């Protein structure tokens, strides 16, 4: 009989584990360079511009974490993250003109799903950001 109680307790608590981690809103509103999630960008006239192969100036990657408690209800840091400075630094370090193939990946470690059963234990989501710096050249 005790095993049925454990099963029911597990089934009742399992929906809470789905809220493990954290939430954040990512922006790059102060960035003056074009950014694209694909391999092309638009110029000032709205035309599609595809960088030449020799204008691929480098790949970059960085990450950050967003922390919260009580199943993402209480953030432990600002939920709005502006990555304008990070992206600007990557473009200027390579003397580029744009960012293409920008991707975001949100991950957690498996043990946070169990820790989420106790709402006062802080949980996080790791955000990995990757992309390519390109130029358009002559």
Beta strands, then each sheet from edge to edge (+ up, - down):
strand 1: 25-27
strand 2: 34-35
strand 3: 40-42
strand 4: 48-50
strand 5: 56-69
strand 6: 74-75
strand 7: 80-82
strand 8: 98-107
strand 9: 123-134
sheet 1: 1+ 7+
sheet 2: 2+ 8+ 9- 5+ 6-
sheet 3: 3+ 4-
end
